[in-house]
């Protein structure tokens, strides 16, 4: 029996995790009302604790755990212990970590989609509307691309990592204060650098330590957007597509031209790719309207990420990330919605189908108040008198 204690422990914590996920999926409304606000508080506490050091705490913990796993395996082999028993306890440790992650953060995948929090109407769109959105984002990117300083080769010159990271909060604050989007409230501690060369990852957020990190080696044009995306994850916008859309909204609301360009660059790229799969000729025609500066950045972007696709470790991590997203989200939450869908609908909501602004009632505006029958009331001036 002692050989199976590890497996029993793993099974118990796996069952607890499964039960929490089933609860989140069945009672999404209840989860949306309470859970995100609790986890925001927890994330803020963890972030303030881990921000006292420059390195990533979770990477240090991972290294220590790996050493312990290897050391324990060697001890088992030397002492001729039972490998099956050893593996059971390793599995138990993994199960406990996943249980903690699910409790601290994972149920955010079952919260309301971001469109509901933003009170944004979402609907199916036509190819013509996709083309209009692509042109809109291209023109915005064109306008900003020519304003950035560039080196002799044509590459845009961005601020250093620390300065960019310190500017991420600006966009989220504007969204929360100016647009009253409470979903973007929380801790705005700057993201950290992702060590170990990123292993093909652009960024990563670990809720158990409250740390968001970004690979400093990715192209500069995507760096601000990625910083905003990882901060959105830490603000408990869990689903990948929602966090990317949150990053775009934050970038376009940011006072920094570097953030705005990064946001519109990513938005155009997303819409162009979607349009290319539907009608390559139309997509290429729209792409011909890019200024040379934007074209240079697009080519540099594609070159970098095409090289990353050839890396086996990067492919493995990407596959693992997709599997985690599907496992966490389950059938709960618009897992099939793509960033382009949200971008097109945002363009329609904000620029194409703007509702007429309601005239706010002003009790001191005599033209809006019926004074009939009120003694000594001053009648509203006529047009002739005005």
Secondary structure as GFF3:
##gff-version 3
##sequence-region A 1 386
A	DSSP	three_ten_helix	2	4	.	.	.	ID=ss1
A	DSSP	alpha_helix	5	26	.	.	.	ID=ss2
A	DSSP	alpha_helix	28	50	.	.	.	ID=ss3
A	DSSP	alpha_helix	57	78	.	.	.	ID=ss4
A	DSSP	alpha_helix	83	104	.	.	.	ID=ss5
A	DSSP	three_ten_helix	106	110	.	.	.	ID=ss6
A	DSSP	alpha_helix	114	117	.	.	.	ID=ss7
A	DSSP	alpha_helix	127	145	.	.	.	ID=ss8
A	DSSP	alpha_helix	161	178	.	.	.	ID=ss9
A	DSSP	three_ten_helix	182	184	.	.	.	ID=ss10
A	DSSP	beta_strand	192	193	.	.	.	ID=ss11
A	DSSP	three_ten_helix	196	200	.	.	.	ID=ss12
A	DSSP	beta_strand	203	206	.	.	.	ID=ss13
A	DSSP	beta_strand	211	214	.	.	.	ID=ss14
A	DSSP	alpha_helix	220	234	.	.	.	ID=ss15
A	DSSP	alpha_helix	240	253	.	.	.	ID=ss16
A	DSSP	alpha_helix	257	278	.	.	.	ID=ss17
A	DSSP	alpha_helix	280	287	.	.	.	ID=ss18
A	DSSP	alpha_helix	292	309	.	.	.	ID=ss19
A	DSSP	alpha_helix	312	329	.	.	.	ID=ss20
A	DSSP	alpha_helix	339	347	.	.	.	ID=ss21
A	DSSP	pi_helix	348	352	.	.	.	ID=ss22
A	DSSP	three_ten_helix	366	368	.	.	.	ID=ss23
###
